[in-house]
Amino acid sequence: MTPADFTSDAQTILPELVELRRALHADPELGLDLPRTQQKVLDALEGLPLKITTGTRTSSVTAVLRGALSGPTVLLRGDMDALPIVEETDLDFASANGNMHACGHDLHTAGLVGAAKLLSARQNELHGSVIFMFQPGEEGHGGAKIMLEEGLLTAAGEPPVAAYAIHVGPGPRGLFATRGGPVAAGSNQLTVKLQGRGGHGSQPHQTLDPVPAAAELVLALQSFVTRRFNAFDPVVLSITRLSTGDGAINVIPESVELTATIRTMSHESLAVLEEGLPRVINGVAAAHELTADISFETLYPVTVNDPAETEAALETMREVYGEQRVAVMPSPMMGSEDFAFVLDEVPGTFIGLLTSPPEMKAEEIEWNHSPRVIFDDQILGDQAAALAAIAFKRTAS
């Protein structure tokens, strides 16, 4: 068989994938504990020739398919958790529990189930093994890291030689896009508490006022980013919280706390941040006779696609879907993705798939994490076939 043969098989199972996706969408769960979602996945995989294990610290599902022919192991990933967003769509299967699959993880889960079904049907022709990684806690909970710590990469008895994931997004339905090298930013969080001495608002000279220092620090941090980093290795720093508490209007507060999200595209820029941020912050604080309590936390590393694995995946998708449906991204995106933890351990690639309904006008299309975003689940057959084809071809190489 050829990788393209999966496309016709995928259309046969499309109705059951759509049904699964809509059941997941109507009943979204958050974080690391997704018992109902986990059960839906286990039910969907029942009867397939898979070795299945579940997580102890999360409601993860790891399934291993062993091919009849010798070959390496590859890993395919789908994330399962939703977001704490109240859905505002008119879908018949819209969530009513206050949470929403606003980032397409319901499609990712159903698409990975589809890949497991397609490859299981071709088990006698499959080389090596495939690990299917059904992951909770992608939205800020580090679920991939926990699954790695629980032995994900040894589930098949040997580590995978490559790992792949597909992530849906808005845009012309059916277009696959990725790139070699950095594809998504690392995510870091900075929290600073400037401590001074409060007092009456009419007598600022008797205080050590942290408010003007905080204003100065906001500008100093922006200048630090724009003047210390190469524009072709971008760093994005956004102050997202600034608080003096809830004291009276005529009181100068004792402290100000600010929080920033910082996105990076390389280990080198992260090292510069870790060295330079305390110097800038402490310098501003000292100029105002304040003290600074600084916390800098790396939440997710940069998502880096292996160039060779990415080119091979692109070639497979071109073979299956044609040149017109495959694009190379001109630049990385500044969002973050915890599949980065997997790609830090295993060469592979993270692929985007555009999935807006074709009847939607451009001005009606909403982005991921919007309460009104809509994904067309008729793409699930192509999503499942792409994952299956990439894995099938890679294990045979």
N, C-alpha and C positions, 0 to 999 in steps of 0.2 A: 504494500500500500504506500501512498504518498501522504504527506501532511495535509494536502488539500482534501483528502477523503473524509476528514473529520467534519467538514462543513455540512455535508448531506446528512450524516449521522446526527449532527447537532440539531438540525431542524426537526428531526423525529422526536427528540426529547424536549424541545422548546416549551410546549405547553406545561409540562410538569415543572420546569425551571421557573416559568412565569408564576405558576401557582405558589411555589415555595417562596419566591421573592416577595410576593404580595402578602403572604402570611407573615413573613419576617417584618415587612414594612408596617403592617397593622399592629404589631406587638413589639415595639423596640425596647431594648434594655441598655443600661449604661454600665460603663466601667469594666471591671474584671469578672464580675459575677453575673452571668447571663444564663441562668438555668433553663428558661423556656427556649431561648435561641439554641442552646446546646442540644436540647432534646429534639428540636426540629431538624437539626443537622444529622444527628444520630439516626433519626427515623428515615431521612432521605438517603442515607448511606446503607441502610439495612439491605442485606442480600448481596452486596458487592463483595468481591474477594479481597477484602482489606483487613489488615491488622490495625485495630483501633485502640488508642489509649486516650484517656482524658487527664487534664491537669489536676494537680492537688492544690495549688495556690490560686488558680483561675479556673474558669469553666471552658478551657481550651479543648479542642479536639485535634488529635494527630492521627492521621490514617496513612498506612503504608501499603502500596501496591507493588508486588514483586512480579516482574515480567518473566516470561518463560525462557528468554534468551539472556545471555550474559551481557553485562554492561554496567555503567556507572549509575550513581544515584543523583537525582535532581529533586529540587524542592519547589512546590507551588504554594503560594500564600493567598488567603482571603481573610479580611478582617470582618468582625461580626458586630461590633458595638455601635450604638447610636449616640445622639447628642441631646442635651437637655434643652430642646427647642420645641416650642408649641407649633405644631404643623398648621399651615395656612393654605393648603391646597384644597381642591375640590375632588380629589381622587376618591373613588368608591372604597378604596382600602386604606384611606388616610389614618394615621395614628390618632387616637383619642386619649392617650394616657399621659400627655404632657411631654413626651420625648419624641424624637423624630430621626429617621434615617436620612439626614440632610446631607450626608457625604457619600451616599451610594454604597455603604457597606452591605446593605441587603442584596444588592446586585453582585458584589464581590463574593459573598457567601454562596449565593445560588450559582454563580458562574463557576466557582471552584467545585461545587457538587457536580455540576455538569461535566467538568473536565475529568473528575473521578469516574463518572459513568462512562464517558467516551473511552478512556484509557482502559478501564476494566473490561469493556467489550472487546478490546484488542489485546488482551493480556498475552495471548499466545504469540503475538507478533512484537511484543514490547521487549526491548533490551533493558536490563538493569532494573532499578526500582524508582518509584516516585513517592515522595513524602508530600502529603496534602496537609497544609498548616492552616487550621481554622482558629483564628486568633481573636481573643477579646482584648479590650483595653488599649486600642490604638489611639483613641482620642485623649491623649495626655496622661495615660496610666502606664505606659511602658510595657504593654502586654507581650510584645515580641521579646524583650529582654528577659522577662520571666520565663517564657517558653524555652528560650535558649538555656537558661540556668537549670531548667528541669529536664534537659537532655534531648531537645528537639533534634539536634544534628546527628544524634546517634540512633534515632528511631529505626532506621533501616539496617543498623549494624555497621555501617560505614558512613563517613561524612559525605554530604552531597558535593558534587563538583560544580554545581551551578544552582542559582535560585532566581525565581521570577515571580512578579506580581503585576496585576493589571488594576489600575485605578480609574474609575469613570469620572467624567467631568462634563460641563456644558459645552456645546458646540455642534458642528455638523455631524450628524449621527453616522457612526461607523468608521471614523478616522482614528487610526492608531498613531501615536507619536511618542518618541523617546529620543534619547541622545546618550552618547558615551561620556564618561566623566561625571562631574557633579550635576545632579538633576533636581535636587530639592535641598533646601537650606538646612543647616543645623539650627537648633532652637536653644536659646539660652535665656535665663531670667536674672535680672539684676534688681536687688532690693537695697535701698539706702535709707537709713534713719539718721537725720541730722539732729543732734541733741544740743540745745542751748539752755537759756534761762528765761522763763516766761515773766510776764508782768502786765501792768496796765497799758492799754493801747495809747494812752496820753503821755506816757513816759518811756519811750523806746530806748532812751539813753541809759536806763537802769536795767535793761535786759540784754540778753544775747539772742537777738531775734533770728530764728532759723528761716523765716519766710523769704526775705530777699536773697539769702544764701541759696535756698532751694531754686529760686528763679534763675539765679546765676549758674547753678549747677546744670539745669536743664540745657541752657545755651552752651555751656562748656562741654557737655557730653556730645551734643550735636556737632560742635566744632571738632572735637577729638575724632569722631567718626569720619567726617568729610576731609580731614587734613592728614590723617595717619594711615589711610588705607588706599590701595590701588583701586581705581574705579573699575578695573577689570577683574578684581577679586572683591566683590561688593560686600559691605556690611550695612545692615539696616537696623537702626536703633530707634525705638518708639517708646516714649514715656506714656504709659497707659493708666497710671494711677498717681495721684498727688493729693496727700491728705494731711491736714493739721488737726484732725479730730473734730469733735462737735462742741467745742467750747463757746463761750459767749463772744459776741461780736466785738466787744471792747477789750478783749484779752489777747495779748500776744502769746502764742502757744510756746510750750517748752521744746517741742520737737516737730519736725516735719518728716513724713515718710513718702518716698516715691518708689515706684516700681516700673521697670522697663522690660520689654521683650526685645531681644537682640538676635538677628538672623545672620549667620555666617556661611561662607562657601568654601572654607578651607581650614585645615588644622593650623596653618600658619597665622591666619587672621585671628583665630581663637586664642592662640598663644599671645599675640599682641594685646588683645583685650584683657586677658587675665593679668598681664603685667601692667598695662597702662591705666586701666580703669581705677584701681585703688589710688594711684598717684594723682590723677585728676581730682577725684572725689576728696581725698584727704587734703589736697592743696586748697581747694575752695573752702573746705571746712575750717582749715587753719587760718585762712585770711579773715574769717569772721569770728575767730576764737571759739569755734564749735568743735565737737567731736563727731565722728562718723562711724556708724556701725554698718558694715558692708557685707552683703551676701551675694555671691555670684554662683549660679548653678547651671550646669550644662544638662539640658533635658533630653535632647536628641542630637546625635551627630549628623554631619552632612551625609545625605544620601548620594552615594557615588556608584554609578553604573560602570561595570567593567567594560572597557572598549571592545574587546574581542567578543565577549558574550552578547553585548548589545548589537553589534553588527550581525552576528549570527541570528539573533532573534528577529532583527529587521528583515534579513534575507528570507527567513521562514515566513514571516507575515506577508512579504511581497509575493512569495511563491503561492500562498494561499489566497490572498485577497487582491493582488495586483498593486502596481506602483501608485495608483491614484488614491489608495486608501491607507498609505503608509507615509509618514512624514518624520523628518528629523527636526527636533526642537532647536530653534536658533539659540536659545539661552535657557538656563535653569529657572525654576520657579522658586520664589522666596518662602513658600510654605514649607512645612516640615513633615516628616513621615518616619514612623518608627520601624519600617522595613529597613531603615538604615542600619539598625543593629544586626540584622541578618546579613546585609551586604558588607558589613565590616568583617564578617567571618567567612563569607562564601562569595566568590565572584558571581555576578548576575546582573539583572537589569530590572528596572521599575518602569512600567509602560503605562502611558495614558491612553484612554479610549473615550472619545467624545460621544455623547449619548442623548442629546436633546431631541425631543420629538420633532420630526420633520415639518409638521404643520405649524409649529410655533414661530412667530415672528422674532427677529433679532432683538427687538426692544422688550419682548416678553420673557426672554431667557434670564434666569437668575443663576447666581454662582453657588458652588458648594457652601453649605452652612447657612443658606438662606431658608427661612420657613416656607418659602414658596418655590423652592427648586423642584424641578420635575425631571426624572430620568426615564427614558423609553426602554422598558424591559424587553422589547422585541430584539434588542441587541444581545440578549443573553446567549443565544446560540453561537453567535460570532465570538463572544467573549470566551465561552467554554471551549470552542474549537481552537481558538488561538492558543490558549494555555496548553491544551492537549497536544497540538501540533508542535509547539516549541519543545515540550518535554519529550515527545516521541522522537523527534529528530535529534535532540541533544543526547539522549541516552544511546542512540544508535551510532554516534560519532566516536 
